[in-house]
Every structure is written in C-alpha cells, then in structure tokens.
Amino acid sequence: MKVELNKSDMTPFLWLQNEVERVLFAETLRRAIERGDLGKGTQFLWRESIDAEAGEITVTHTVEKKRWDSGDVRHETYTLAEVLRLCMNDSKETE
C-alpha cells in the first residue's frame, strides 16, 4: 500500500515547530538590535534560517545592508533549555 502525503497534509502538525521558530526569530531580532547589528525599529530578520544539531539550535541571519557580503552573516546559538525557557515565557499579547 502506497501512501502519499502533501505539504498541506503536514501543515496542521507543524504548529509547535512554527511557534518555536516564531519565538526564536523574535528573540534573535531583539538581540541583533541590542547589539547594533540591525537598526532600531527593524521588524524582521534578513535571510533567516534555523538549524538544529546535538541539542543546540542556531538561528542564522544577515545584517541589514544594501549590499551583502559573507561577513554580514550572524549566528545566534541557543541550548534546548534556553529555547524551552523562551517559549514558556513568551506571550503573543506582549508583542
């Protein structure tokens, strides 16, 4: 028996992953602004991606510039405990 799954079949099951990514992007944005990598008032990360390996989750993004070069890439690494703490303390109402 062959079963085929489409992206639309999986979307309802990815809610937890989507929420964790939302929290990590928001925290990384906050830290990037605080560090001066992004200007105050910036509302989103540039070229963001998430990678997880061996209990650590890394959010990668680039610095906001008109011209991009490899030195503009920034990485923010979180332990699983940090991610869980951020998610447990997050409230959409405070955004």
C-alpha positions as CSV (number, residue, x, y, z in Angstrom):
1,M,0.0,0.0,0.0
2,K,1.5,3.3,-1.1
3,V,0.5,6.5,0.8
4,E,1.3,9.9,-0.5
5,L,1.5,13.0,1.7
6,N,1.4,16.6,0.5
7,K,2.6,19.7,2.3
8,S,-1.0,20.6,3.1
9,D,-1.4,17.2,4.9
10,M,1.5,18.1,7.2
11,T,0.9,21.7,8.0
12,P,-1.6,21.1,10.9
13,F,1.1,19.0,12.6
14,L,3.8,21.7,12.4
15,W,2.2,24.2,14.7
16,L,4.7,23.6,17.5
17,Q,7.7,23.9,15.2
18,N,6.2,27.1,13.8
19,E,5.7,28.6,17.2
20,V,9.2,27.7,18.4
21,E,10.6,29.4,15.2
22,R,8.5,32.5,15.8
23,V,9.8,32.8,19.3
24,L,13.4,32.3,18.3
25,F,13.2,34.7,15.4
26,A,11.7,37.4,17.8
27,E,14.5,36.8,20.4
28,T,17.2,36.8,17.8
29,L,15.8,40.1,16.3
30,R,15.8,41.6,19.8
31,R,19.4,40.6,20.4
32,A,20.6,41.8,17.0
33,I,19.0,45.2,17.6
34,E,20.5,45.4,21.1
35,R,24.0,44.5,19.7
36,G,23.6,47.1,16.9
37,D,23.6,44.5,14.0
38,L,20.2,45.8,12.9
39,G,18.7,49.3,13.3
40,K,16.2,50.2,15.9
41,G,12.7,49.7,14.6
42,T,13.7,46.8,12.4
43,Q,10.7,44.4,12.4
44,F,12.2,41.2,10.9
45,L,15.5,39.3,10.3
46,W,17.1,39.2,6.9
47,R,17.7,35.9,5.3
48,E,16.9,34.0,8.5
49,S,17.2,30.2,8.9
50,I,17.2,27.7,11.7
51,D,19.4,24.7,12.1
52,A,19.4,22.2,15.0
53,E,22.1,19.7,15.9
54,A,23.2,17.9,19.1
55,G,20.9,19.8,21.4
56,E,21.6,23.3,20.1
57,I,19.5,25.4,17.8
58,T,21.2,28.1,15.7
59,V,19.4,31.0,14.1
60,T,21.4,32.5,11.2
61,H,20.6,35.9,9.7
62,T,22.4,38.7,7.8
63,V,23.0,42.3,8.8
64,E,20.7,44.8,7.1
65,K,22.7,46.4,4.3
66,K,22.1,47.4,0.7
67,R,25.0,45.2,-0.5
68,W,25.5,41.8,1.1
69,D,28.9,40.1,1.7
70,S,29.8,36.9,3.7
71,G,31.0,39.0,6.7
72,D,27.4,40.1,7.2
73,V,26.2,36.7,8.4
74,R,25.4,36.4,12.1
75,H,24.7,33.3,14.2
76,E,22.8,33.1,17.5
77,T,23.0,29.7,19.2
78,Y,20.6,28.6,21.8
79,T,20.6,25.5,24.0
80,L,17.4,23.4,24.2
81,A,16.9,24.6,27.8
82,E,17.1,28.3,26.6
83,V,14.6,27.6,23.8
84,L,12.1,26.0,26.2
85,R,12.5,28.8,28.7
86,L,11.9,31.4,26.0
87,C,8.8,29.6,24.7
88,M,7.4,29.2,28.2
89,N,7.9,32.9,29.0
90,D,6.6,34.1,25.6
91,S,3.2,35.8,25.3
92,K,1.8,37.0,22.0
93,E,-0.1,39.7,23.8
94,T,3.1,41.4,24.8
95,E,4.4,41.8,21.3
